[in-house]
Amino acid sequence: MKKVVAFFISLSVLLFLAGILFGIEVGKRSERKLMASRDGAVATPTMSTLPTSMQETRISPTPVGWKGNEPESSGNVNLPTAGQEAPGDPTQGPSSAPEDPTGSADDPAQELTPTPEDGDPGNTPTAAPDLTPTLTPTPTNTPTPTPKPTNTPTPTKKPTNTPTPTKKPTPTPTKAPSPTGGAVSGTGYYGKLKVVGHSLTDASGKPVQLRGMSTHGLAWFPDYVNKELFTQLKGWGANLIRLAMYTAEYGGYCSGGNKDNLKKLIDNGVKYATELDMYVIIDWHILSDSNPNTNKAEALKFFGEMSKKYAGNDHVIYEICNEPNGGTSWADIKKYAGEVIPVIRKNAKDAVIIVGTPTWSQEVDKAAADPIMGYDNIMYALHFYAATHKKDLQTRCENAYNKGLPIFVTEFGICDASGNGSLDKTEANRWIALLDKLGISYANWSLCNKAESASFISSGCSKKSGLTYNELSESGKWVVDMLSKGGANTASITPGAGNISATPTPTQKPKATPTPSLSPTPTPSPTPTATPTPTPSPSPTPVPIEIEKAFGPVKGMNVNVENSGNTYEDNEGYTVFTISVEITNDSDTDETNWKRKLEFKPDYEIKLVNSWWQAKAEKKGNGIEITPTAEQYMTVPANGKLDGAFTMMIGVKRKEKAAEKPGDKPKAP
């Protein structure tokens, strides 16, 4: 019995051990099967054994489509084709990779999912993470990290997107400053200036143009030399100030004026202009002294002092004789310039110097035919007043320029040559258009509130700065509009426009023009442009003869008619001309507190348009009475004459015979 029991126990142990061995063998076979299925990438048979969430991840078409669109020879990752939903931007690297099917962010195999290995599209890398927990020694999968370096171009894709942002900033900043700079085109500070051919240029030889204002006489209107007003002018588009210092008029530099005060005003003007980066002309403003040689000794001292003081200042320009007149020849001016220029050059070796031309700085043709030689950076002055000087002087200007003469318009107005009368904005626009076309610089007369048409400020305004648009004169408004636009206005001004930079204004401007007939109709004839009615037109032809015939007896004076483009016909039918009167004394004794009367014949009507300031002129009866106002002109020497001429603008027309009424009988002869 004991033997039977021992047998069954032994049999049970053997069966138990055999079962254990059988189970081990089955396990090994199962393991080998699993290994074989993984190595062969047979993903489909294992799908049934995977959890549901993993099955959904594996059957998603997105990674397959993404992989299939990837070029074999490139590491670039293309976006899915139309109809496919991308799991994220493939160019964004690991952050937009497909969701981790195992839920493990730290799984090393997961790093390869967004950058599948180039090669067989069936080698879906998403299967790898599914089995990694059960497969510890996966030597066959060790090659899979090798795609990592090959696919590093995907991070480099990121930088390819960065150039697009860099392109955006570059256009916008460069374009933005130009509209907001406030500076008008061509009206800035260009540094040191020089003259090349017929052009004013910067140091590199690039042509530049200066635009701005001339003061009136510094002795008479000193308060307008202030930085606040200059700043406002610059804001309106000016980059030039001309400081006009009279020489022979009342309070002038050579006629008893306070020289220290005048030089102080110049010093202040230069200082303010320099601080504002504007150019400044120091103007030796000859007028009644006619010939610059009259006060040449004073001019030599003055320009020696000024050029020494401002030798290193590139903002300063020297104008050595404003308006030679009274028969002063170009030879006289050249002689004077030949002595003054070397004085300036001794100190300011390269400064621009402007020389006046004969007959109120209008005969630039004479300078073009015989320019000053031996010096660089010399320019020549041209002056015009739009209601007086029209096509003839414009043609003269352009011809001289084309001959190579460097011209600078240091003074112009849009009224007549007297500084008064009606404004001719149409002709002024023609002038500015011509100057802008040729690149000629210009300064408008004058920065003051004097009760005359040429003044910049309304005579009713006593302010010296902080001006509003409505506090400007009509001429001043035109100038501001012109400067603000950087050139000629296409029509007259728009009231209340202020610092205009927009272009819609021209449509309104013609409404403000009082005399629209000025421009188109009379253009064929040079003189009648200012007259709406053609009736007085026959009178201009015999102008020089008629003027001489109009004078009555002339005693104690020599009368010279300036027949040089200053003659014109006004709206009342008067022929307006400029004369210079030289006071003489034929007696053997000096004549003090003299008085002269220029008589006209009774069949002429006359009117006084304007007179210069060293003498008083009044219409008395049918003549003009002249008396001195400056002390140095009070006495006429015995058997001599006054040094200098008095200048007037006078209108003359024939008296009309009494008009016969309809039905009246003709009068007997």
C-alpha positions as CSV (number, residue, x, y, z in Angstrom):
1,M,0.0,0.0,0.0
2,K,2.8,2.4,0.9
3,K,4.4,1.6,-2.5
4,V,1.2,2.5,-4.4
5,V,1.0,5.8,-2.7
6,A,4.6,6.7,-3.3
7,F,4.1,5.9,-7.0
8,F,1.2,8.3,-7.4
9,I,3.1,11.0,-5.6
10,S,6.1,10.6,-7.9
11,L,3.8,10.6,-11.0
12,S,2.1,13.8,-9.8
13,V,5.4,15.6,-9.3
14,L,6.6,14.5,-12.8
15,L,3.3,15.7,-14.4
16,F,3.6,19.0,-12.5
17,L,7.2,19.5,-13.7
18,A,6.2,18.5,-17.3
19,G,3.4,21.1,-17.2
20,I,5.9,23.7,-16.0
21,L,8.3,22.9,-18.8
22,F,5.5,22.8,-21.4
23,G,4.3,26.3,-20.2
24,I,7.8,27.7,-20.5
25,E,8.1,26.3,-24.0
26,V,4.7,27.8,-25.1
27,G,5.8,31.1,-23.7
28,K,9.0,31.1,-25.6
29,R,7.2,30.3,-28.8
30,S,4.7,33.0,-28.2
31,E,7.5,35.5,-27.6
32,R,9.3,34.4,-30.8
33,K,6.0,35.0,-32.7
34,L,5.6,38.4,-31.4
35,M,9.2,39.3,-32.3
36,A,8.8,38.0,-35.8
37,S,5.6,40.0,-36.3
38,R,7.3,43.2,-35.1
39,D,10.4,42.7,-37.2
40,G,8.3,42.2,-40.3
41,A,6.3,45.4,-39.6
42,V,3.1,43.4,-39.8
43,A,0.9,45.9,-38.1
44,T,-2.5,44.8,-39.2
45,P,-2.6,41.3,-37.5
46,T,-1.8,42.9,-34.1
47,M,-4.5,45.5,-34.4
48,S,-7.1,43.2,-32.8
49,T,-4.9,42.9,-29.7
50,L,-4.5,46.6,-29.2
51,P,-6.6,48.8,-27.0
52,T,-9.4,50.8,-28.8
53,S,-7.7,54.2,-28.3
54,M,-4.6,52.9,-29.9
55,Q,-6.5,51.3,-32.8
56,E,-8.0,54.8,-33.6
57,T,-4.6,56.4,-33.5
58,R,-3.1,53.9,-35.8
59,I,-5.8,54.0,-38.5
60,S,-5.8,57.8,-38.7
61,P,-5.0,58.7,-42.4
62,T,-3.1,61.9,-41.6
63,P,0.4,60.6,-40.9
64,V,0.2,58.3,-43.9
65,G,-0.8,61.2,-46.2
66,W,1.9,63.4,-44.7
67,K,4.5,60.8,-45.1
68,G,3.4,60.0,-48.7
69,N,3.8,63.6,-49.8
70,E,7.3,64.0,-48.5
71,P,9.9,64.1,-51.3
72,E,12.4,61.3,-51.0
73,S,15.5,63.5,-51.7
74,S,14.6,66.3,-49.3
75,G,14.2,66.7,-45.6
76,N,11.5,69.3,-46.1
77,V,8.1,68.5,-44.8
78,N,5.1,69.4,-47.1
79,L,1.7,70.3,-45.9
80,P,-1.1,67.7,-46.5
81,T,-2.8,67.8,-49.8
82,A,-6.3,69.2,-50.2
83,G,-8.9,67.1,-48.4
84,Q,-6.5,66.0,-45.6
85,E,-6.6,67.5,-42.2
86,A,-3.1,68.1,-40.8
87,P,-2.5,67.3,-37.2
88,G,-0.6,70.6,-37.0
89,D,1.9,72.7,-38.8
90,P,4.7,70.2,-39.9
91,T,7.1,73.1,-40.2
92,Q,6.8,73.8,-36.5
93,G,8.9,70.9,-35.4
94,P,8.1,68.6,-32.4
95,S,5.5,70.9,-30.9
96,S,3.1,70.2,-33.7
97,A,3.7,66.4,-33.9
98,P,0.8,63.9,-33.8
99,E,-0.5,63.2,-30.4
100,D,1.5,60.6,-28.4
101,P,-0.5,57.3,-28.7
102,T,1.0,55.9,-25.5
103,G,0.4,59.0,-23.5
104,S,4.1,59.1,-22.6
105,A,5.9,62.4,-23.4
106,D,9.2,61.0,-22.3
107,D,9.3,58.0,-24.5
108,P,12.5,58.3,-26.7
109,A,10.8,56.6,-29.6
110,Q,8.1,59.4,-29.7
111,E,10.7,61.9,-30.8
112,L,10.8,60.3,-34.2
113,T,7.1,60.5,-34.9
114,P,7.0,63.9,-36.6
115,T,10.0,63.2,-38.7
116,P,9.4,59.7,-40.2
117,E,12.3,58.0,-41.9
118,D,12.7,58.5,-45.6
119,G,12.1,55.3,-47.5
120,D,9.2,52.8,-47.5
121,P,5.9,54.5,-46.9
122,G,4.7,51.4,-45.1
123,N,7.3,51.9,-42.3
124,T,4.9,53.7,-40.1
125,P,6.8,54.9,-37.1
126,T,3.8,55.3,-34.9
127,A,3.8,51.5,-34.3
128,A,7.1,51.7,-32.5
129,P,5.8,53.3,-29.4
130,D,3.0,50.7,-29.0
131,L,5.5,47.8,-28.3
132,T,8.3,49.5,-26.6
133,P,7.1,48.7,-23.1
134,T,7.3,44.9,-23.9
135,L,10.5,45.0,-25.9
136,T,13.4,45.8,-23.8
137,P,16.3,44.6,-26.0
138,T,15.4,45.9,-29.4
139,P,18.7,45.7,-31.2
140,T,16.9,45.6,-34.6
141,N,15.5,49.0,-34.0
142,T,18.7,50.7,-33.1
143,P,19.1,52.0,-36.7
144,T,15.9,54.1,-36.3
145,P,17.7,57.0,-34.5
146,T,19.8,57.6,-37.7
147,P,16.9,59.5,-39.3
148,K,17.2,62.1,-36.6
149,P,20.2,63.8,-38.2
150,T,18.8,63.4,-41.7
151,N,15.6,65.0,-40.6
152,T,17.1,67.9,-38.8
153,P,16.2,70.1,-41.8
154,T,12.7,70.3,-40.3
155,P,14.0,72.7,-37.5
156,T,15.9,74.6,-40.2
157,K,12.5,75.1,-41.9
158,K,11.7,77.4,-39.0
159,P,14.3,80.0,-40.0
160,T,13.0,80.0,-43.6
161,N,9.9,81.6,-42.2
162,T,11.8,84.4,-40.4
163,P,12.9,86.3,-43.6
164,T,9.2,87.2,-44.2
165,P,8.9,89.2,-41.0
166,T,12.2,90.9,-41.7
167,K,10.9,92.1,-45.1
168,K,8.0,93.9,-43.5
169,P,9.8,96.4,-41.4
170,T,12.2,97.6,-44.1
171,P,9.8,99.3,-46.4
172,T,7.7,101.0,-43.7
173,P,10.3,102.9,-41.7
174,T,12.1,104.2,-44.8
175,K,9.0,105.6,-46.4
176,A,7.4,107.0,-43.3
177,P,9.8,110.0,-42.6
178,S,9.4,111.6,-46.0
179,P,5.7,112.7,-45.7
180,T,6.0,113.6,-42.0
181,G,9.2,115.6,-42.2
182,G,7.4,118.8,-42.8
183,A,10.2,120.1,-45.0
184,V,9.3,121.2,-48.5
185,S,11.0,119.5,-51.3
186,G,14.3,121.2,-52.2
187,T,14.1,123.6,-49.3
188,G,16.5,122.3,-46.6
189,Y,20.0,123.0,-45.4
190,Y,22.6,121.6,-47.8
191,G,25.8,122.5,-46.0
192,K,28.6,124.4,-47.8
193,L,27.5,125.9,-51.1
194,K,29.4,126.5,-54.3
195,V,28.7,127.5,-57.9
196,V,29.1,125.0,-60.7
197,G,28.3,126.3,-64.2
198,H,25.1,128.2,-64.0
199,S,23.9,126.4,-60.8
200,L,24.1,126.8,-57.1
201,T,25.1,123.4,-55.7
202,D,26.1,121.6,-52.5
203,A,29.7,120.6,-51.8
204,S,29.3,117.5,-54.0
205,G,28.1,119.5,-57.0
206,K,24.4,118.5,-56.7
207,P,22.2,121.5,-57.7
208,V,20.2,123.1,-54.9
209,Q,17.6,125.8,-54.6
210,L,17.0,128.4,-51.8
211,R,13.6,130.0,-51.2
212,G,12.7,132.6,-48.6
213,M,12.1,136.2,-47.6
214,S,14.0,139.5,-47.6
215,T,13.6,141.9,-44.8
216,H,12.8,145.5,-45.5
217,G,15.3,148.1,-44.4
218,L,16.9,146.9,-41.1
219,A,16.9,150.5,-39.7
220,W,13.2,150.9,-40.3
221,F,11.8,147.5,-39.4
222,P,14.3,146.0,-36.9
223,D,11.8,144.1,-34.8
224,Y,11.2,141.5,-37.5
225,V,14.7,140.2,-37.1
226,N,13.8,137.6,-34.4
227,K,14.2,133.9,-34.1
228,E,10.5,133.1,-33.5
229,L,9.5,134.7,-36.9
230,F,12.4,133.0,-38.7
231,T,11.3,129.7,-37.2
232,Q,7.8,130.3,-38.5
233,L,9.1,131.1,-41.9
234,K,11.1,127.9,-41.9
235,G,7.9,126.0,-41.0
236,W,6.2,127.5,-44.0
237,G,9.0,126.1,-46.2
238,A,11.6,128.9,-46.3
239,N,15.3,128.1,-46.0
240,L,16.7,131.6,-46.8
241,I,16.6,135.0,-45.1
242,R,18.0,138.2,-46.7
243,L,19.1,141.0,-44.4
244,A,18.6,144.2,-46.4
245,M,20.7,147.1,-45.0
246,Y,20.2,150.3,-46.8
247,T,23.3,152.4,-47.4
248,A,22.1,155.9,-48.5
249,E,18.5,156.2,-47.3
250,Y,17.3,157.7,-44.1
251,G,19.1,155.8,-41.2
252,G,21.2,154.0,-43.8
253,Y,24.7,152.7,-43.1
254,C,26.4,155.5,-45.0
255,S,23.8,158.2,-44.3
256,G,24.0,158.8,-40.6
257,G,22.5,155.5,-39.4
258,N,23.7,153.9,-36.2
259,K,26.3,151.5,-37.6
260,D,26.7,149.5,-34.4
261,N,22.9,148.9,-34.2
262,L,22.8,147.9,-37.8
263,K,25.7,145.5,-37.4
264,K,24.1,144.1,-34.3
265,L,20.9,143.4,-36.3
266,I,22.9,141.6,-38.9
267,D,24.7,139.6,-36.2
268,N,21.4,138.6,-34.7
269,G,20.0,137.7,-38.1
270,V,23.0,135.5,-39.0
271,K,22.8,133.9,-35.5
272,Y,19.1,133.0,-35.8
273,A,19.4,131.7,-39.4
274,T,22.5,129.6,-38.5
275,E,20.8,128.1,-35.4
276,L,17.8,127.2,-37.6
277,D,19.9,125.8,-40.4
278,M,18.8,128.4,-42.9
279,Y,20.9,130.4,-45.3
280,V,21.3,134.2,-44.8
281,I,22.3,136.9,-47.3
282,I,24.0,140.0,-46.0
283,D,22.8,142.6,-48.4
284,W,24.6,146.0,-49.1
285,H,21.4,147.6,-50.2
286,I,22.3,150.5,-52.5
287,L,19.4,152.3,-54.0
288,S,19.4,156.1,-54.0
289,D,23.2,156.1,-54.2
290,S,22.7,154.5,-57.6
291,N,26.3,153.6,-58.3
292,P,28.0,151.2,-55.9
293,N,31.3,153.2,-56.3
294,T,29.7,156.1,-54.4
295,N,30.1,154.5,-51.1
296,K,32.9,152.0,-52.1
297,A,35.2,152.9,-49.2
298,E,32.5,152.1,-46.7
299,A,31.7,148.9,-48.5
300,L,35.3,147.7,-48.4
301,K,35.4,148.3,-44.6
302,F,32.0,146.7,-44.0
303,F,32.7,143.5,-46.1
304,G,36.1,143.2,-44.6
305,E,34.6,143.1,-41.2
306,M,31.7,140.9,-42.0
307,S,33.8,138.3,-43.9
308,K,36.3,138.1,-41.1
309,K,33.5,137.6,-38.5
310,Y,31.7,134.9,-40.5
311,A,34.6,133.4,-42.3
312,G,33.8,129.9,-41.1
313,N,30.0,130.1,-41.3
314,D,28.8,128.2,-44.4
315,H,25.3,129.7,-44.0
316,V,26.4,133.2,-45.0
317,I,26.1,134.6,-48.5
318,Y,27.3,138.1,-49.5
319,E,25.4,140.5,-51.8
320,I,27.6,143.4,-52.5
321,C,25.3,145.8,-54.4
322,N,21.6,145.5,-54.4
323,E,20.3,147.6,-57.4
324,P,22.7,149.7,-59.4
325,N,20.7,152.3,-61.2
326,G,20.7,155.9,-62.5
327,G,22.8,155.1,-65.6
328,T,25.3,153.0,-63.7
329,S,27.0,150.8,-66.3
330,W,28.1,147.2,-66.1
331,A,31.7,148.4,-66.4
332,D,31.1,150.5,-63.3
333,I,29.8,147.5,-61.4
334,K,32.6,145.3,-62.5
335,K,35.2,147.9,-61.3
336,Y,33.5,148.0,-57.9
337,A,33.2,144.2,-57.7
338,G,36.9,143.8,-58.6
339,E,37.8,145.6,-55.4
340,V,35.2,144.2,-53.0
341,I,35.4,140.6,-53.9
342,P,39.2,140.3,-53.0
343,V,38.4,141.8,-49.6
344,I,35.8,139.1,-48.9
345,R,38.0,136.3,-50.4
346,K,40.8,137.3,-48.0
347,N,38.7,135.9,-45.2
348,A,35.8,133.8,-46.6
349,K,37.7,132.0,-49.4
350,D,34.8,130.0,-50.8
351,A,31.7,131.9,-49.8
352,V,29.1,132.6,-52.4
353,I,29.1,136.3,-53.5
354,I,26.2,137.9,-55.5
355,V,26.8,140.9,-57.7
356,G,24.0,143.3,-58.7
357,T,23.4,144.1,-62.4
358,P,22.6,147.4,-64.2
359,T,19.2,149.1,-64.1
360,W,17.8,147.8,-60.8
361,S,19.4,144.4,-61.2
362,Q,17.6,143.5,-64.4
363,E,20.2,143.6,-67.1
364,V,21.6,140.1,-66.5
365,D,22.2,139.9,-70.3
366,K,25.1,142.4,-69.9
367,A,26.7,140.3,-67.2
368,A,26.2,137.2,-69.3
369,A,28.0,138.8,-72.2
370,D,30.9,140.0,-70.0
371,P,31.1,138.0,-66.7
372,I,33.5,138.6,-63.9
373,M,36.6,136.5,-64.3
374,G,39.2,135.1,-62.0
375,Y,37.0,134.2,-59.0
376,D,34.9,131.1,-58.2
377,N,31.4,131.1,-56.6
378,I,30.2,134.3,-58.1
379,M,26.5,134.8,-58.9
380,Y,24.5,137.7,-60.4
381,A,21.3,139.3,-59.1
382,L,18.1,139.6,-61.0
383,H,15.1,141.5,-59.5
384,F,11.5,141.5,-60.8
385,Y,8.1,142.6,-59.8
386,A,5.4,140.5,-61.4
387,A,2.9,143.2,-62.3
388,T,5.6,145.2,-64.1
389,H,8.2,142.7,-65.4
390,K,6.7,140.1,-67.6
391,K,7.7,138.1,-70.7
392,D,10.5,140.3,-71.8
393,L,12.5,140.0,-68.6
394,Q,11.6,136.3,-68.3
395,T,13.1,135.7,-71.7
396,R,16.2,137.8,-70.8
397,C,16.6,135.7,-67.6
398,E,16.4,132.4,-69.4
399,N,18.7,133.5,-72.2
400,A,21.4,134.6,-69.7
401,Y,21.0,131.3,-67.8
402,N,21.4,129.3,-71.0
403,K,24.6,131.2,-71.7
404,G,25.9,129.9,-68.4
405,L,25.3,132.8,-66.1
406,P,24.5,131.8,-62.5
407,I,21.5,133.9,-61.5
408,F,20.1,134.5,-58.0
409,V,16.8,136.4,-57.6
410,T,17.6,138.1,-54.4
411,E,14.4,140.2,-54.5
412,F,11.0,139.9,-56.2
413,G,7.4,141.0,-55.6
414,I,4.1,140.1,-57.0
415,C,3.0,143.7,-57.3
416,D,4.4,146.5,-59.5
417,A,8.0,147.8,-59.4
418,S,7.1,150.5,-57.0
419,G,6.3,148.0,-54.3
420,N,2.7,149.0,-54.5
421,G,-0.2,148.7,-56.9
422,S,-2.3,145.6,-57.7
423,L,-1.0,142.1,-57.4
424,D,-0.5,140.0,-60.5
425,K,-0.6,136.4,-59.2
426,T,-0.9,134.9,-62.6
427,E,2.4,136.5,-63.8
428,A,4.0,135.7,-60.4
429,N,3.2,132.0,-60.9
430,R,4.8,132.1,-64.4
431,W,7.9,133.6,-62.8
432,I,8.2,131.0,-60.1
433,A,7.5,128.2,-62.5
434,L,10.4,129.5,-64.7
435,L,12.8,129.8,-61.7
436,D,11.9,126.4,-60.4
437,K,12.4,124.9,-63.8
438,L,15.9,126.5,-64.0
439,G,16.7,125.8,-60.3
440,I,17.2,129.6,-59.6
441,S,16.9,130.6,-55.9
442,Y,14.7,133.5,-54.8
443,A,13.7,135.8,-51.9
444,N,10.4,137.7,-51.7
445,W,10.3,141.4,-50.7
446,S,9.5,142.2,-47.9
447,L,9.3,141.0,-44.3
448,C,7.4,143.9,-42.7
449,N,3.9,145.4,-42.2
450,K,4.4,148.6,-44.2
451,A,1.2,149.9,-45.8
452,E,2.2,148.8,-49.4
453,S,1.3,145.8,-51.6
454,A,4.7,144.1,-51.4
455,S,4.7,143.7,-47.6
456,F,4.4,140.2,-46.2
457,I,2.3,141.2,-43.1
458,S,-0.9,143.0,-43.1
459,S,-0.5,146.7,-42.2
460,G,-3.1,146.3,-39.5
461,C,-1.1,143.6,-37.7
462,S,1.5,144.8,-35.1
463,K,2.7,141.3,-34.1
464,K,6.3,140.5,-34.8
465,S,6.0,136.7,-34.7
466,G,3.4,134.0,-34.1
467,L,1.5,135.2,-37.2
468,T,-1.8,133.6,-38.3
469,Y,-2.6,133.2,-41.9
470,N,-5.2,135.9,-41.8
471,E,-2.7,138.4,-40.3
472,L,-0.7,138.2,-43.6
473,S,-1.1,140.5,-46.5
474,E,-2.5,139.2,-49.7
475,S,1.0,139.0,-51.0
476,G,2.1,137.2,-47.8
477,K,-0.6,134.6,-48.2
478,W,0.4,133.9,-51.7
479,V,4.1,133.6,-50.6
480,V,3.1,131.2,-47.8
481,D,1.1,129.0,-50.1
482,M,3.9,129.0,-52.7
483,L,6.6,128.1,-50.2
484,S,4.5,125.5,-48.5
485,K,4.0,123.7,-51.8
486,G,7.6,124.1,-52.8
487,G,7.0,126.1,-55.9
488,A,4.6,127.9,-58.1
489,N,0.9,128.1,-57.3
490,T,-1.2,127.0,-60.2
491,A,-3.7,129.8,-59.3
492,S,-4.1,132.4,-56.7
493,I,-4.6,131.8,-53.0
494,T,-7.4,130.2,-51.1
495,P,-8.4,132.5,-48.2
496,G,-7.7,130.9,-44.8
497,A,-5.6,128.1,-46.2
498,G,-2.6,128.6,-44.0
499,N,0.3,126.3,-44.4
500,I,-1.0,124.4,-47.4
501,S,0.6,121.2,-48.6
502,A,-2.4,119.5,-50.2
503,T,-3.3,120.0,-53.9
504,P,-7.1,120.4,-53.9
505,T,-6.7,124.1,-53.2
506,P,-6.2,125.2,-56.9
507,T,-9.8,124.4,-57.7
508,Q,-11.0,127.1,-55.2
509,K,-8.2,129.6,-55.8
510,P,-9.5,131.0,-59.1
511,K,-12.5,132.3,-57.2
512,A,-10.3,134.5,-55.1
513,T,-8.5,136.0,-58.2
514,P,-9.8,139.5,-58.6
515,T,-8.6,139.9,-62.2
516,P,-8.8,136.6,-64.1
517,S,-8.4,138.4,-67.4
518,L,-4.8,139.1,-66.6
519,S,-3.4,135.9,-67.9
520,P,-4.9,134.4,-71.1
521,T,-6.1,137.3,-73.3
522,P,-3.3,139.9,-73.3
523,T,-0.4,137.6,-73.4
524,P,0.6,138.5,-77.0
525,S,1.4,142.1,-75.9
526,P,3.9,142.4,-73.1
527,T,2.6,145.6,-71.5
528,P,-1.2,145.3,-71.3
529,T,-1.3,142.1,-69.3
530,A,-2.4,144.1,-66.3
531,T,-5.3,145.8,-68.0
532,P,-8.7,144.1,-68.5
533,T,-9.7,146.6,-71.2
534,P,-7.8,146.9,-74.5
535,T,-8.5,150.6,-75.1
536,P,-5.3,152.0,-73.6
537,S,-3.1,149.6,-75.5
538,P,-2.0,152.0,-78.3
539,S,-0.2,154.2,-75.8
540,P,2.8,151.9,-74.8
541,T,4.4,152.1,-78.2
542,P,5.4,155.8,-78.1
543,V,6.2,155.6,-74.4
544,P,9.8,157.1,-74.4
545,I,8.8,159.9,-76.7
546,E,5.6,160.7,-75.0
547,I,7.3,160.9,-71.6
548,E,9.9,163.3,-72.7
549,K,7.2,165.4,-74.4
550,A,5.2,165.4,-71.2
551,F,7.8,167.4,-69.2
552,G,7.5,171.1,-68.8
553,P,10.5,173.4,-68.2
554,V,13.1,171.6,-66.1
555,K,15.2,173.9,-63.8
556,G,17.8,173.0,-61.3
557,M,17.8,169.3,-62.0
558,N,18.7,166.7,-64.6
559,V,15.9,164.2,-65.2
560,N,16.7,160.7,-66.5
561,V,14.0,158.4,-67.7
562,E,14.7,154.7,-66.8
563,N,13.5,153.0,-70.0
564,S,14.5,149.4,-69.2
565,G,11.4,147.3,-68.7
566,N,10.1,149.3,-65.8
567,T,7.6,151.1,-68.0
568,Y,4.1,149.6,-68.0
569,E,0.5,150.5,-68.2
570,D,-1.8,150.3,-65.2
571,N,-5.5,149.6,-64.9
572,E,-6.4,153.3,-65.0
573,G,-4.7,153.8,-68.4
574,Y,-1.7,155.6,-66.9
575,T,1.7,154.8,-68.4
576,V,3.9,154.3,-65.3
577,F,7.6,154.9,-65.7
578,T,10.6,155.4,-63.4
579,I,12.7,158.5,-63.4
580,S,15.8,159.5,-61.5
581,V,16.2,163.2,-60.7
582,E,19.7,164.7,-60.1
583,I,19.6,168.0,-58.3
584,T,21.9,170.7,-59.6
585,N,23.0,174.2,-58.6
586,D,24.2,176.7,-61.2
587,S,24.7,179.6,-58.8
588,D,27.9,180.6,-57.1
589,T,26.6,179.9,-53.6
590,D,25.5,176.8,-51.8
591,E,21.8,176.2,-51.8
592,T,20.3,174.9,-48.5
593,N,16.8,173.6,-47.9
594,W,16.2,173.4,-51.6
595,K,13.0,172.6,-53.3
596,R,12.3,171.5,-56.9
597,K,9.2,171.0,-58.9
598,L,9.0,168.7,-61.9
599,E,6.3,170.3,-64.1
600,F,4.2,168.5,-66.7
601,K,2.4,170.0,-69.7
602,P,-1.3,170.8,-69.2
603,D,-2.6,168.2,-71.7
604,Y,-1.2,165.4,-69.5
605,E,-2.7,163.9,-66.3
606,I,-0.2,162.7,-63.8
607,K,-0.1,160.7,-60.6
608,L,2.7,159.9,-58.2
609,V,2.9,156.1,-57.8
610,N,5.9,155.9,-55.4
611,S,9.1,157.6,-54.4
612,W,12.2,156.5,-52.6
613,W,12.9,157.5,-49.0
614,Q,15.7,160.0,-49.0
615,A,13.4,162.7,-50.4
616,K,9.8,163.6,-50.1
617,A,7.7,163.8,-53.3
618,E,4.2,165.3,-53.5
619,K,1.9,165.9,-56.3
620,K,1.3,169.7,-56.5
621,G,-1.0,170.9,-59.3
622,N,0.2,169.3,-62.5
623,G,3.7,168.6,-61.2
624,I,5.7,166.7,-58.6
625,E,7.4,168.7,-55.8
626,I,10.6,167.3,-54.3
627,T,12.1,168.2,-51.0
628,P,15.0,166.5,-49.1
629,T,14.6,164.4,-45.9
630,A,18.1,163.1,-45.3
631,E,20.5,165.5,-43.7
632,Q,23.4,164.9,-46.1
633,Y,21.1,166.0,-49.0
634,M,20.0,169.3,-47.5
635,T,22.6,171.4,-49.3
636,V,23.4,171.6,-53.0
637,P,27.0,172.8,-53.5
638,A,27.7,175.9,-55.6
639,N,28.1,175.2,-59.2
640,G,27.6,171.5,-58.4
641,K,25.1,168.8,-57.8
642,L,24.1,166.3,-55.1
643,D,25.9,163.0,-55.1
644,G,23.1,160.6,-55.8
645,A,19.7,160.7,-57.5
646,F,16.2,160.8,-56.3
647,T,14.0,158.1,-57.8
648,M,10.2,158.2,-58.4
649,M,7.6,156.2,-60.3
650,I,5.1,158.5,-62.0
651,G,2.0,157.7,-64.0
652,V,1.2,159.8,-67.1
653,K,-1.7,159.8,-69.6
654,R,-3.1,162.2,-72.1
655,K,-6.1,164.1,-71.0
656,E,-9.2,163.1,-72.8
657,K,-11.2,165.7,-74.7
658,A,-14.7,166.2,-73.4
659,A,-16.9,163.5,-74.8
660,E,-19.8,164.7,-77.0
661,K,-23.2,163.4,-76.0
662,P,-25.4,161.8,-78.6
663,G,-27.4,164.4,-80.5
664,D,-25.0,167.3,-79.7
665,K,-24.0,169.4,-82.6
666,P,-20.4,169.5,-83.5
667,K,-18.6,172.5,-82.1
668,A,-17.3,175.1,-84.4
669,P,-13.5,174.9,-85.0
